[in-house]
């Protein structure tokens, strides 16, 4: 799915990275826990989060993510924006809550990563 499609579906504002709205992402992850993102995200993904700090961008960079969507109208600080620009990561902000935003993307074909079953 193109990042521009994500922007439209979520009614999001582009914070930075407008020139990369044509890039594609192949899966999505919604989390405020960056340890979960590190453990479960594979492939080129978009991260939906309500966490607003530089660690979000650093985590996305490590996982080769192309886009971060801040939910609940959260706005990144100038240092977060600068780090995202240096890393080539698109930042979007949507007024939607995480549950709704993830549901919209999922129902429009953006899948999540499969989680390996843990033995009981």
N, C-alpha and C positions, 0 to 999 in steps of 0.2 A: 504494500500500500504506500502511496506517495505521502510524504509528510504534509503536503498541501491538502490532501484529502482529510488527514487527521485534524488539521487546523479547521477545516470547514465543518466536519462532523461534530467537533467539540465546541464550536463557536469560540475558538481560542484566538488570542492576540499573539503576534510574533514579537518576542522580546529581542531576540538576536538570531541571525542566520537566515534571513529572508532569501538570500541567494541560493540556499540549499533546500528550499521547499520541494524541489523536484526529485530529491533523493528518495530511495525506497527503504522501508523497514519491513521485516518479515515476521516479527512477533512482538508481543508487548508484555510488560511486567508492571504491576501496580504494587508499590511497597514503600513504606517509610523506614524500613529496616535495610540498610545497605548491606548487611551481612547476608540477608536472604538473596539480594540481587547478585552478590558475588557467588553464592552457592548454586543458584538455579538458572541464571540467565545464560543462554547460548545464542549464537547467531546475531544478526543485526537486529537490535530491538529498540523499542521506544520505552522509556521509563516514565511512569506516571507516579507522582509523589506529592505529598504535602510538606515534605521536609525541605527547608530552605537554608542550605549551607553549602560551603565549597566542597564538602565530602561527597555530595551528590554528583557533582561534575567530575570529581576525581574517580569515583566509582564507575560512572558512565564511560569515561575515557578508558579505564582499564578493561572494560567489557566490550569495547569497540561499538558502543551505542552511538546512534546518530542524532537522537532527539530526546529531550526531557520535557515533559508536560507537568507544570505545576498546577495542581488542582485547588479548588476552593478559593480562587482569586488570589493565591499567594503570589507575591512578587519577589523575584530575586534581587539581591543587593548588587551594587556596582562591581564588587569583587567577584561575585559569582558570574555575572555577565562577562566580565573581562576574561575569566578563566575559560568559559565556554567558547568565547570567540577564539582564543588561542588554541583550543582543542578542536575547533571545527564542529561543535555540537550546537544544534538548533535548540533554542529555548522557546517554549510556548507557555502561555498561561490561560487557563480556562476557569470560568466561575463554577463549573460542574464539580460535584463531589467525586471522589475516586471511584466509588461503586458504580455510579451512573456512567462516568467517562469510560471505565473499563468495559461495561456492558455495551455501550454504543459501539466501541471499536470491535469488540468480539462479534456482535451481531452483524457487523458490516464486513466480516471476513478476516480481521486481524487476529491471529491465533496466539495462544500462550505457548510456552515451552512445556513439553511433557516432563513430568516429575517422575523419577525412578521410584518404583514401589520399594518401600523399606520392609525387610522381613520383620514379622511380628515376634 
